[in-house]
Amino acid sequence: MVKIAEFNGFEIFMDDKFKGSPSIKIHYIEDDIDGTIDLCSGDLEGDFDQYIKPTLIAWFQCFHERLLEMWSSRNIALLPS
């Protein structure tokens, strides 16, 4: 796993082996919560609090196309915070 972004207490990782379905792993540092977002469907898994979930979803919507491009090109890059 390679860290591709960090913002508002979130760390975002992408599998550099590109195994399984396109997704990103999320770690929320403050509450020590882990989860995933499926890059195709946008489904979010994890016990994220209702107050932090909108921030995560907004970030994902902003970078969705770029994340899919990274996965399909197998070229991981750091995203701006």
Residue pairs with C-beta under 8 A, 6 or more apart in sequence:
1 13
1 14
1 15
1 16
1 25
2 13
2 14
2 15
2 16
2 76
3 11
3 12
3 13
3 78
4 12
4 13
4 14
4 24
4 70
4 76
4 77
4 78
4 79
5 11
5 12
5 59
5 63
5 78
5 79
5 80
5 81
6 12
6 81
7 59
7 81
8 52
8 55
9 28
9 29
9 30
9 52
10 26
10 27
10 28
10 29
10 55
10 56
10 59
11 26
11 27
11 29
12 24
12 25
12 26
12 79
13 24
13 25
13 26
13 27
14 24
14 25
14 67
14 70
14 71
14 76
15 23
15 25
16 76
18 71
18 74
21 38
21 39
21 40
22 38
22 39
22 40
22 67
22 68
22 71
22 72
23 36
23 37
23 38
23 39
24 36
24 37
24 39
24 67
25 34
25 35
25 36
26 34
26 35
26 36
26 37
26 46
26 48
26 56
27 33
27 34
28 34
28 35
28 46
28 48
28 52
31 49
33 46
33 47
33 48
34 46
35 44
35 45
35 46
35 47
35 48
36 44
36 45
36 46
37 43
37 44
37 45
37 56
37 60
39 64
39 67
39 68
39 71
40 68
42 60
42 64
44 53
44 56
44 57
44 60
48 56
60 67
63 79
66 79
70 76
70 77
